[in-house]
């Protein structure tokens, strides 16, 4: 395998995958505390109200990923 084959394999391996497992529920985003750099996936939060940050106690902000990979990061 030559240099180009190696480079192609590296890029193919690093391509984001939309397959995030076999779960039936898909995440819509994540809650963030920007001051503490804490992140909680929306699927891990009970209820409709924004959760409090586990570190500082402030209300966390909900944000959606602009990408189409299914990841809320």
Secondary structure, 3 states (H helix, E strand, C coil): CCHHHHHHHHHHHCCCCCCCCCCCCCCCCEEEECCCCEEEEHHHCCCCCCCECCCCCCECEEECCCCCCCCCC
